[in-house]
Amino acid sequence: MWIEGAASMVDFPLRFDFGTAEAQEGWKKVSDNTAFDTVLGYGFEKFGFVYAKERGEPQDIRRDFCIPLGAAFSCEVPNGNYIVTVVIGDTLASTHTTIKEGKRRLMLPNIRTLAGQFARCSFAVSTTSGLIRLQFSGTAPRINSLEIADARHTATLFLAGDSTVTDEEEGGYPYTGWGQMLPCGFKPDIAVSNHAMSGRSSKSFIEEGRLEAIWAAMKPHDYLLIQFGHNDQKFDEQRYTEPFTTYKEYLLQYIEGARERGGLPILVTPVQRRYFNADGSLADTHGDYVVAMKELAVEKQVPLIDLAEKSRSLFERLGPTGTQNIFMWTCPGEYEMFPHGSEDNTHFQEQGATEIAGLVLEGLRELNLQPLRMYLK
């Protein structure tokens, strides 16, 4: 049994050779019937379909593979940061593979290879569940090999926010937070650790102890993205803050706490909701919360991404009809988990979350913070 936090007790890197041929020396063999259990500590979970094939050539890790159709491969590891490297390809067929990790965090989208080609790709994972869980999809998915290397010194980008940022549960698809789509925008030099949680305000996030969990993991040269505002407007004792007083005071705790630990805080103004005026302009539902965050950024010299303005520009360009594909506007029967459809003007479909994550990545490029800028793809 591996003890949480004791990465040194595990013999890294962990190497997995997928398929039916004899395992390469120093590698653990994973076939289509290698089912995950806590004794073995790795394997495919019992959903989706997994098939194994062997081509015979070349005589190395690429000779065989598994075809994971909607399946997930899990491996127990101590909590922390890891570099995951996969080899994907097939000597006889073209392939198309997408890999997500944990709660549908997008790591490798649309990896394509032609027959005889092989892609070797790496990405960083930050886990707080004691598990690396890779979900495979695509029209012709493959996995030839997988390596997991300890990366405890790799920089971490922490996210603090609400439901528009959080990792939504797999059962809620296509409901997706923009934080889930963010990891694929980075090289394996930094791991994204998403602590955002639905329904939280800058106040309730702290009072529930969620910020303490970030402080326990943060190290010098890490980053903290902070987006609150949606729920600070709710008139209940647990969440409400007043823009120019308590909202600023709570945000200041994030800023000062990150700096005390040698990290860099980055403020993100709250993404807009989908409400339009008669003239086609977007209605402002955040008001003074955006103004207050911008004032605080100037007062405390904190880098700021104006996601409110970036999303306003995007939504007005798309208009009332086009933005339905961004938000959770679905027809009855369109998605299994929403059989009666939905008309949600706050939360995003996966494609919409991808668009918003793109705006955040654009904002990070514009800030040109080093070395963070070098970590962006």
N, C-alpha and C positions, 0 to 999 in steps of 0.2 A: 504494500500500500504506500502510495506517495503522500507525503505530508505537505499540507498547504504552506507555501512560502519557502519550502526547502528545495529549491531548484537544483542545488548542488548534489542532492541525493539521487537525481535521475541522470542517467548516462546520456547526455546530449552530444550530438544530435540524435534524434529518433529517426530511423529510416524504414520506410515501408515500400515493399516491392509488390505491385498489384498484378494479378493474373493467375495462370495455372502452372507456369514453368517453375522449376526449382528456384528458390530465392537466391539472389545474388549474395555473395559473402558479406556479412555485416549488416544485412537487411532482414526485416521481419516480413514474412510472406502474408499477403492478404488476398484471399480468393473470394469468389462470389458467395461462399457460405461462411465467411468469417463474420459472425454476428457479435455486436458489441455486448460485453458484460463487464461488471466491475472487477471480476477476477482477472480476466485477460487485460483489461484496461484500454482496449481499442477495438474497432470493428465497425461494420455497417449497422445502422439502426434498422429496426424491423418495419420499414415502410418503403414504398417505391419498389423498384426492381433493379437487381444487379446481375450482370452477366459477365463471365470471364472468357477471354480469348487468348490464344497463343499463335503468333505468326511464324515463329521459328528463327527468323532473322530480323535484325542483327543479333548477335550473341551477347547482349547486354541488357540493361534495364528496360530497353525499348521493345524487346521481343514479344512481351505480353502486356495485358492491361485488363482493367475492369471497365465495364460500361454501366455507370450508375444513373439510371433513369429516374429522376426525381428522388434520389436516395441521398442519405447523409452518412458521412464517415466521421466518427468521433474518437478522440484520444484524450485520456486523462493526463493532465499536467498540473503542476502547482500554479497558483495564480501569478500572473505577471505578463511580460511582453515576450513575444516569440517571432522569429522569422520563419515563415512557411514557404517552402519551395516545391513546386510541382513540375513534373514533366508530363506533357499531354501530346499525343499524336498516334499515328497508325501508319504502317508501311503500305497498306492497301486501300485506305479510304480517307476521304476528307472528314474533318471533325469540327464540331462546334460545341464549346463548353463555356458555361458561366458558373462561377463559384461564389457563394455567399457564406458568411461565417456567423455562428451564433444566431441571434434573432434577425436573420435576413440582412446582415450588413454586407453590402456589395463590395467584393474584393477584386474579382477578375471578371469583367463583363465581356462576353462574346469573343472568347479566344478561338480563333479559327486556324486550322492547319490543312494543307493539301496532302494528298497521299504521299507518304514518304517523308513528310516534314514533321518536326517535333518542336514544340514550344517549351522553353524552360522559363518559368515565371516565379517571382518571389513577391511576397507581401508581408506586412507586419500585422500581428494580432495581439490585442490586449484582452486578457480574459480575467474575469472575477468570479467565474463559476467552477473553476477547477477542470475545465473541459474546453478543448478546441473542437468545434463541430462544423464541418464543412458540408454545405448543401450543394448538390450538383444539379444543373439543369442545362438545357440546350437541345438542339435538334439531333445532335450526334455526339453526346458527351463521352469523354475518355479520361482515365487516370492511369498513367504508367507507374509513377513513383511519387512519393511524398516524403519530404524531410522537414523536421521541426527542430529548430535551433534555439537555444536559450539566447534571449536578447534583452536581459534585464537592464542594460545600460542604454538601450535605445530610447530616444526621446518619446514622450507621450503627449498627445493633444487631447486634453480632457474637455468634455462638453457638459455644461450645466444649462438646463432649460426645461421646457414644458412639452406638451404633446406634439407640437409642430416639429420638435427636434428629436424626440425619443426613439428608441428602437421598439417599434410596435411588434406585438406577438405574431408569430407565423400564422395563427388561425384567423387573424384579422385582415389578411391580404384582400385587396391591394392597399389598404390603409397603411401609410408609411410616413415616418418622420424624416426630415432632411438629413439628420445625423446618420441614419442608416446608409445613405447613399454617398456619404463623404469619403470613406476610406479608399475607394478606388481612384480618388484623385491624387493620392500620395505615393511616392516611392517607398520602398521598405525601410527607409531611414527613420520613420516615425509611425507610432501606433495610435489609432484613435480609440479612446475609452469614453463611451457615451453613458453618462450618468443622468441624462435628462429623464424626466418622469412626467407622465400625463397629469394635468390638473394642478401642477405646482406653480407657485409664485416665487418671487425672489425671497419672500419671507418664509413661506412654508417649507421650501427646499432646505433652508438652513435649520429651521426648528424641528424638522424630522430627522436631522442628523446626516442628511445626504451630502452636505458640503464636507463634513468631517471625514467621510469615506474617501473623498478626493484628496484631502490633506494627508491622510494616512498613506496614500500611494504616490503623491507628488514628490519629485526630486528636482534639483537645480536644472535649469534649461528646459523644463517642460512648459507647456502652454495651456491656457484655460480660456475657452470661448464661452461667453456668458450672454444668453438671450432670455430675457424675461419681459413680461408686460401684459400678455394676454390675460393671465389670471390675477395679476396685481389689481386689475380693474374690478374683480368680483367683490361684492359688498358683504363679505363674511369675515369674521374675526380671524380665522386661520390664515387667510390669504391677502386681504386687502392692504395695500400701501398707498400713500398719498404721493403723487409724482415728485414734488420738489422737496419733500422732507423724508419720510420713511423709505420710499423707494430708493432714493439716493443713498440713504444710510445702509440699507441692506446690500445694495450693490457694492458699496465701499468695503464691506466685509470680504467679498470675493476678491476684490482688487488687492487689498492689503494682505490678505492671507496668501495669495499667490506670490506676491513680491517677497513676503517674509521667508518663503521657502525657496527663493531663487528662481521662481517661475515667472512667466510673462502673461498677464491677463489681457484679453482682447474683448471689448464690448461689441455686441451685435444688436442693433435696434430690431424690435420685434417685426417679423414678417407680416405683411398685410393680410387681412381677411378679404373675402370676395363679396364686396358690397359696392354697387355702382350707383352713381347719381344719374339723373335723367339725361344729362348731357354726355354721358359715356365716361366721365371721369370717375376715379375710384373714391369712394367715401372713406374719410379718415376715421377709423375706429379706435386708434391708439392715442391720439391727441397729445396731451402734455407728457406722457410717458416717453415718447420719442425725444421731445425737447429736453426733458430732464436728463436722459441718458447722454445726449450729446453735450449738454452743459458739464456733466460729471467727467466726460472724457477729456474735455478741455481743462477743467479745474485740476484734475489729477494726472494729466498728460498720459492718458491711456489710449492705445490704438483702438480705432473703431471702424467697424464695417457697417455701413448704412444699408442694412438689408430691407428696412422699411421703404426706402427710396428705390432701391433696385427692384424690389418686388412690385411696387406701385407702377414703375415704368413697364415692367413685363406684363402685368395684368391689364393695363390700359391698352397696350399694343395688341393683346390677344382678344380683348373685349369680353362681354358677358357670355358669349357662346364659346369662344376658345378656351376660356378659363375653366369651363366645366371639365375639361380633360386634365386640368391641374388639380382641382379639388375633388372631393369624394362625391361627385355627382354620378350616380350609376342608375341604370334601369333595372326594374325587377327581372331577376333571372340572369343578370349579366355576370354576377359573381356569386359563388356558392355561399359565402359567409354573409351576403347581403341579399337574401332572396326577394325582399320587398323593395330593393333599391335604396338609394339615399340621396339627399340634397344637403350636403354639408359644406358650408362656406368658410370653414376654418382649417380643416384637415386635408391632407394630400393623398392622392393616389400615388403609386410608385413612380410613374412617369413625372408627376408634378414634383414629388420630393427630389427626383433627380435634377429637375430644372432649378429648384431652389438651392440644392447643394452646389450646383454649378455657379450660382450667384455668390455663394459664400467663398468658394474657391477663387472666383474672380476678385472678390474683395481682399483675400489674402495676398494675391499677386500684386494688387495695387498698393498694399501696405509696404511690400518689399522688405519685410523683416527677415534679417539673416540670423541663423541659417535656415529658418523656416521656409523661405522662398526657394531654397535649393531642394527642399524635400518634395515640392510640388511636381507633378508630372508635366 
